[in-house]
Amino acid sequence: MGEYLPPTVTWLGKLLRDNWQTGLSALFGTFFGAYFAFLFERRHSEKRERKAIITAAKYAQFVIQAQLNGVKNIKKQFLDPKREDNERHLTLPPFSVGTRQTTAHRLVQR
């Protein structure tokens, strides 16, 4: 007793039997295309993140250098001339480190 298959199932079976290479290549092409697109986007985002980290490190280095220069200037202008003075704690003039924003700080805030 033969099994009866609807015409659409018969047509679909014939289509798959005759064109399986095309379907398989489309499946692999879709998979590998999506996979490589994901890899390229991940590499691009990692480069962007690395660039942001390097920029932040350069800015931190600039700020630390500016602070160190301020401390060196205080030492050179106020503390070194009074090094031999025994009453330097009384004769030192008041001083402060400037609080103005640096050019780099203003650029980062934009």
C-alpha positions as CSV (number, residue, x, y, z in Angstrom):
1,M,0.0,0.0,0.0
2,G,1.6,3.2,-1.2
3,E,1.7,6.3,0.9
4,Y,-0.1,9.4,-0.5
5,L,1.9,12.6,-0.3
6,P,0.3,16.0,-0.9
7,P,1.6,17.7,-4.1
8,T,3.3,20.5,-2.2
9,V,5.4,18.0,-0.2
10,T,6.3,16.1,-3.4
11,W,7.3,19.4,-5.0
12,L,9.3,20.5,-2.0
13,G,11.1,17.1,-1.9
14,K,12.0,17.4,-5.6
15,L,13.2,21.0,-5.2
16,L,15.4,20.1,-2.3
17,R,16.8,17.0,-4.1
18,D,17.6,18.9,-7.2
19,N,19.0,22.1,-5.5
20,W,20.5,21.0,-2.3
21,Q,23.9,22.5,-3.2
22,T,22.4,26.0,-3.6
23,G,20.6,25.7,-0.3
24,L,23.7,24.5,1.5
25,S,25.8,27.2,0.1
26,A,23.2,29.8,1.1
27,L,23.1,28.4,4.6
28,F,26.9,28.5,5.0
29,G,27.2,31.9,3.3
30,T,24.7,33.4,5.7
31,F,26.3,31.8,8.8
32,F,29.9,32.8,7.9
33,G,28.8,36.3,6.8
34,A,27.1,37.0,10.1
35,Y,30.0,35.4,12.0
36,F,32.7,37.6,10.3
37,A,30.5,40.7,10.6
38,F,30.4,40.0,14.4
39,L,34.2,39.5,14.5
40,F,34.9,42.7,12.6
41,E,32.5,44.8,14.8
42,R,34.1,43.3,17.9
43,R,37.6,44.2,16.7
44,H,36.4,47.7,15.7
45,S,34.9,48.2,19.2
46,E,38.0,46.9,20.9
47,K,40.1,49.4,18.9
48,R,37.8,52.2,19.9
49,E,38.0,51.2,23.6
50,R,41.8,50.9,23.4
51,K,42.0,54.4,21.8
52,A,39.8,55.8,24.6
53,I,41.9,54.2,27.3
54,I,45.1,55.6,25.7
55,T,43.6,59.1,25.5
56,A,42.6,58.9,29.2
57,A,46.1,57.7,30.1
58,K,47.7,60.6,28.2
59,Y,45.4,63.1,29.9
60,A,46.2,61.6,33.3
61,Q,49.9,61.9,32.5
62,F,49.5,65.5,31.5
63,V,47.6,66.4,34.7
64,I,50.1,64.6,36.9
65,Q,52.9,66.5,35.1
66,A,51.1,69.8,35.6
67,Q,50.7,69.1,39.3
68,L,54.3,68.1,39.7
69,N,55.4,71.3,37.9
70,G,53.2,73.3,40.4
71,V,54.8,71.6,43.4
72,K,58.3,72.2,41.9
73,N,57.6,75.9,41.4
74,I,56.4,76.2,45.0
75,K,59.6,74.5,46.2
76,K,61.8,76.7,44.0
77,Q,60.1,80.0,44.6
78,F,59.1,79.8,48.3
79,L,60.8,76.9,50.1
80,D,64.3,76.9,48.8
81,P,65.1,80.5,49.5
82,K,64.1,80.0,53.2
83,R,65.9,76.7,53.6
84,E,68.6,78.1,56.0
85,D,66.1,80.4,57.8
86,N,65.5,78.9,61.3
87,E,62.2,80.9,61.5
88,R,60.9,79.9,58.1
89,H,57.7,78.6,59.6
90,L,57.0,82.2,60.6
91,T,58.5,84.1,57.6
92,L,57.1,82.0,54.7
93,P,54.6,84.1,52.7
94,P,51.2,82.5,52.0
95,F,51.0,80.7,48.7
96,S,48.6,78.4,46.8
97,V,48.6,76.3,43.8
98,G,46.6,77.7,41.0
99,T,43.2,76.2,40.4
100,R,42.7,77.4,36.8
101,Q,41.7,74.8,34.3
102,T,44.3,73.6,31.8
103,T,43.8,73.7,28.1
104,A,43.6,69.9,28.0
105,H,40.9,69.8,30.7
106,R,38.8,72.3,28.7
107,L,39.2,70.2,25.5
108,V,38.1,67.0,27.3
109,Q,34.9,68.7,28.6
110,R,33.7,69.6,25.1
